[in-house]
Amino acid sequence: MKTHHSYTIPCGLLLIAICLFIRYCIGRRRFNRRGIAGLQTFSSYRRFVVTTTIELILMIAANLCGLAGLFLLAVAGINHLKL
């Protein structure tokens, strides 16, 4: 009997976990930056631009990880149905 090791499901779940972790960390940082009025406060304009740009890049990467993880899980599901 031939054994077939497929790593698509663990990799898909890992990518989704990475996506959720990055989104949680960024959301927590944004929440902690909020003041009494509910607006994010920064010490300078430069810090605002750098922080929001880095967070935007990380959120795009997290969303791509999530989509890739969902795609891998879908491929694993389709392959499972074909067998």
ChimeraX commands (.cxc) that place a marker at each C-alpha (Angstrom):
marker #1 position 0.00,0.00,0.00 radius 0.5
marker #1 position 1.41,3.33,-1.03 radius 0.5
marker #1 position 1.29,6.08,1.56 radius 0.5
marker #1 position 0.72,9.63,0.41 radius 0.5
marker #1 position 1.77,12.45,2.71 radius 0.5
marker #1 position -0.02,15.66,2.02 radius 0.5
marker #1 position 1.02,18.84,3.77 radius 0.5
marker #1 position -1.66,21.05,2.26 radius 0.5
marker #1 position -4.01,20.93,5.24 radius 0.5
marker #1 position -1.38,21.74,7.92 radius 0.5
marker #1 position 0.11,24.47,5.72 radius 0.5
marker #1 position -3.34,25.92,5.07 radius 0.5
marker #1 position -4.17,25.94,8.76 radius 0.5
marker #1 position -0.79,27.48,9.59 radius 0.5
marker #1 position -1.32,30.28,7.06 radius 0.5
marker #1 position -4.76,31.01,8.47 radius 0.5
marker #1 position -3.32,31.04,12.01 radius 0.5
marker #1 position -0.58,33.47,10.90 radius 0.5
marker #1 position -3.23,35.68,9.30 radius 0.5
marker #1 position -5.32,35.77,12.46 radius 0.5
marker #1 position -2.29,36.40,14.68 radius 0.5
marker #1 position -1.06,39.35,12.59 radius 0.5
marker #1 position -4.55,40.86,12.40 radius 0.5
marker #1 position -4.95,40.45,16.18 radius 0.5
marker #1 position -1.60,42.10,16.94 radius 0.5
marker #1 position -2.29,45.07,14.67 radius 0.5
marker #1 position -5.81,45.47,16.02 radius 0.5
marker #1 position -4.53,45.40,19.60 radius 0.5
marker #1 position -1.90,48.04,18.80 radius 0.5
marker #1 position -4.54,50.24,17.16 radius 0.5
marker #1 position -6.84,49.79,20.16 radius 0.5
marker #1 position -4.09,50.72,22.62 radius 0.5
marker #1 position -3.28,53.88,20.65 radius 0.5
marker #1 position -6.81,55.21,21.02 radius 0.5
marker #1 position -7.41,58.07,23.40 radius 0.5
marker #1 position -10.46,59.15,25.34 radius 0.5
marker #1 position -12.14,60.51,22.20 radius 0.5
marker #1 position -11.62,57.26,20.28 radius 0.5
marker #1 position -9.00,58.66,17.90 radius 0.5
marker #1 position -5.56,57.18,17.40 radius 0.5
marker #1 position -2.86,59.41,18.85 radius 0.5
marker #1 position 0.69,59.67,17.54 radius 0.5
marker #1 position 3.60,61.67,18.88 radius 0.5
marker #1 position 4.54,63.06,15.45 radius 0.5
marker #1 position 3.42,63.06,11.85 radius 0.5
marker #1 position 6.43,60.96,10.83 radius 0.5
marker #1 position 5.50,58.28,13.37 radius 0.5
marker #1 position 1.94,58.34,12.02 radius 0.5
marker #1 position 3.05,57.84,8.42 radius 0.5
marker #1 position 5.60,55.11,9.20 radius 0.5
marker #1 position 3.30,53.22,11.57 radius 0.5
marker #1 position 0.26,53.25,9.31 radius 0.5
marker #1 position 2.34,52.29,6.26 radius 0.5
marker #1 position 3.94,49.33,8.04 radius 0.5
marker #1 position 0.58,48.24,9.41 radius 0.5
marker #1 position -0.97,48.48,5.95 radius 0.5
marker #1 position 1.78,46.31,4.44 radius 0.5
marker #1 position 1.43,43.77,7.25 radius 0.5
marker #1 position -2.37,43.68,6.87 radius 0.5
marker #1 position -2.03,43.05,3.13 radius 0.5
marker #1 position 0.44,40.24,3.84 radius 0.5
marker #1 position -1.89,38.80,6.48 radius 0.5
marker #1 position -4.85,38.89,4.11 radius 0.5
marker #1 position -2.80,37.17,1.42 radius 0.5
marker #1 position -1.77,34.49,3.94 radius 0.5
marker #1 position -5.42,33.97,4.83 radius 0.5
marker #1 position -6.47,33.67,1.20 radius 0.5
marker #1 position -3.61,31.27,0.46 radius 0.5
marker #1 position -4.58,29.18,3.48 radius 0.5
marker #1 position -8.20,29.03,2.35 radius 0.5
marker #1 position -7.07,28.10,-1.15 radius 0.5
marker #1 position -4.88,25.28,0.18 radius 0.5
marker #1 position -7.75,23.95,2.29 radius 0.5
marker #1 position -10.06,24.11,-0.73 radius 0.5
marker #1 position -7.54,22.22,-2.85 radius 0.5
marker #1 position -7.17,19.59,-0.14 radius 0.5
marker #1 position -10.95,19.24,0.06 radius 0.5
marker #1 position -11.28,18.87,-3.70 radius 0.5
marker #1 position -8.49,16.30,-3.80 radius 0.5
marker #1 position -10.12,14.40,-0.95 radius 0.5
marker #1 position -13.42,14.24,-2.86 radius 0.5
marker #1 position -11.70,12.96,-6.02 radius 0.5
marker #1 position -10.23,9.95,-4.21 radius 0.5
marker link #1:1,2 radius 0.2
marker link #1:2,3 radius 0.2
marker link #1:3,4 radius 0.2
marker link #1:4,5 radius 0.2
marker link #1:5,6 radius 0.2
marker link #1:6,7 radius 0.2
marker link #1:7,8 radius 0.2
marker link #1:8,9 radius 0.2
marker link #1:9,10 radius 0.2
marker link #1:10,11 radius 0.2
marker link #1:11,12 radius 0.2
marker link #1:12,13 radius 0.2
marker link #1:13,14 radius 0.2
marker link #1:14,15 radius 0.2
marker link #1:15,16 radius 0.2
marker link #1:16,17 radius 0.2
marker link #1:17,18 radius 0.2
marker link #1:18,19 radius 0.2
marker link #1:19,20 radius 0.2
marker link #1:20,21 radius 0.2
marker link #1:21,22 radius 0.2
marker link #1:22,23 radius 0.2
marker link #1:23,24 radius 0.2
marker link #1:24,25 radius 0.2
marker link #1:25,26 radius 0.2
marker link #1:26,27 radius 0.2
marker link #1:27,28 radius 0.2
marker link #1:28,29 radius 0.2
marker link #1:29,30 radius 0.2
marker link #1:30,31 radius 0.2
marker link #1:31,32 radius 0.2
marker link #1:32,33 radius 0.2
marker link #1:33,34 radius 0.2
marker link #1:34,35 radius 0.2
marker link #1:35,36 radius 0.2
marker link #1:36,37 radius 0.2
marker link #1:37,38 radius 0.2
marker link #1:38,39 radius 0.2
marker link #1:39,40 radius 0.2
marker link #1:40,41 radius 0.2
marker link #1:41,42 radius 0.2
marker link #1:42,43 radius 0.2
marker link #1:43,44 radius 0.2
marker link #1:44,45 radius 0.2
marker link #1:45,46 radius 0.2
marker link #1:46,47 radius 0.2
marker link #1:47,48 radius 0.2
marker link #1:48,49 radius 0.2
marker link #1:49,50 radius 0.2
marker link #1:50,51 radius 0.2
marker link #1:51,52 radius 0.2
marker link #1:52,53 radius 0.2
marker link #1:53,54 radius 0.2
marker link #1:54,55 radius 0.2
marker link #1:55,56 radius 0.2
marker link #1:56,57 radius 0.2
marker link #1:57,58 radius 0.2
marker link #1:58,59 radius 0.2
marker link #1:59,60 radius 0.2
marker link #1:60,61 radius 0.2
marker link #1:61,62 radius 0.2
marker link #1:62,63 radius 0.2
marker link #1:63,64 radius 0.2
marker link #1:64,65 radius 0.2
marker link #1:65,66 radius 0.2
marker link #1:66,67 radius 0.2
marker link #1:67,68 radius 0.2
marker link #1:68,69 radius 0.2
marker link #1:69,70 radius 0.2
marker link #1:70,71 radius 0.2
marker link #1:71,72 radius 0.2
marker link #1:72,73 radius 0.2
marker link #1:73,74 radius 0.2
marker link #1:74,75 radius 0.2
marker link #1:75,76 radius 0.2
marker link #1:76,77 radius 0.2
marker link #1:77,78 radius 0.2
marker link #1:78,79 radius 0.2
marker link #1:79,80 radius 0.2
marker link #1:80,81 radius 0.2
marker link #1:81,82 radius 0.2
marker link #1:82,83 radius 0.2
view
